[in-house]
């Protein structure tokens, strides 16, 4: 049955990829959506099969075929379905199915309609391969596959140079991270003689020493891959530019697929990381500083999709903060709730853009809540959720992460403070987005104002479904301290049990009523962010301009994203082009071209010399013949 999870999207890719141009748009979208829906149905079935088993026996394995074989080295293409794979597969297939349905309306009339759905199906196929793999090497197929699909979908409208460049940027930056991942796999194989999870983790259990140099190297190299795939500092620069693709693609990348791959990989490798506390400190540090860094950039962005892009980078930082302090379940819990509200945010933004005939600048919006009676409340709910407002899904998952950032044996007060400040900034820039888009006087350009309309039902129904999930999705993970049973953590606990034992043995966790104080503090700071946004963009709409003028150079630095892209261009891209130019002129032109052209010139010269012998005059041939005969006789007579 596990093979069917991949089989259905593969069929969608083959049918639409080979015959899509000859098929109607309705048939193409039916095949694409139906294949993902069927895959989701199989995942749900396998999930209930898993639930019917005892917690210590919740693993389904299926070998599909032998992928590679050389001597005694064999790599089966095999899938495994345990608690972690089940959660990830449900998120990927479920949210992707909703995004596919939304895409039917959003991409209506696009001349690349069949190509779009082919790429979208392929994207989901690769992500499902990644999360269902039973080994690092099969995971790597999906890992590279989602990288390829991001290139294809971000640069979908490749006729536009800017969009094509954004696709290339995503592909190249990810290759940097993937190089680290690849070296990490080589070290894994050298140390353990296998890349299968079961074999590697069984051997890892026997390691008694913390911070074994090889384990530290493996975990850090794998994390480099995660930094690239999940857009963390310093390899985050591709994700904001990924907004060049169609908006449903942005939702798919940010909510259900590619960027969650890095978090999943670290969570899957939990025992390796538990044995390398140094690596976990680095993971948590990178995560928490990414939270704050990306959040500050989101404050000053004007493009509605760019704001959401930086919010994704920041929210992924929370997930890495969680797994970095050993709260693996909390990190995956936030990954799940984030999939709901981030998909809702992007699809809601897409509905706004659709209603304004492609306008993305929030300064050219305003007053839209009357015109978009479904999109507005859905986006408002998403903004409340990502801000961590009480009783919504984001509240339960984000507050659990912040609690572990303080209370875990690997946590501390500094991590909690930075994460909490990030939560306040998140509330500010998210409600800045809501107020600029839906409130105040209309700033919509006249040509777009004449056509403002709510999106069709094929787009609004997915918004409503995601809004409901954003509200109720967190209730399966309500901690005991808040009166819940945290079913989510208990379900995943067998996957992380051994890693948690190692981490808990390294120090003592903090317990007590201080948790309620910290929750109240986080809520207070998030509420302050909301109030500040209200005062600046509703009560005193001239305040942002005055604040920008007062801050001066600081505002310009933040608005220009700390000039990191420009810095990379100066210290990496331009020197690379300069070195490439030298090699081109020295090796390509002088050595390679010189050798080829020089060889051709020698034979051309020889040919031109020999050609003069062939004059076409019989008299000259006779003379040459006589000279040759005389020369031969002379040699014979005088030798």
Helices and strands as residue ranges (DSSP letters): H 2-19, G 20-22, H 25-51, G 55-57, E 60-70, E 73-81, H 83-106, H 113-132, H 136-154, H 161-192, H 197-204, H 213-229, H 237-241, G 242-244, H 247-251, I 252-256, G 258-260, H 261-268, H 270-274, H 277-298, H 304-324, H 328-355, G 362-364, G 368-370, H 375-386, H 393-407, H 413-438, H 446-449, H 457-472, G 473-477, G 480-482, H 487-505, H 514-534, I 535-539, H 543-551, H 553-559, G 561-563, H 564-568, I 569-573, H 574-583, I 584-592, H 593-611, H 618-638
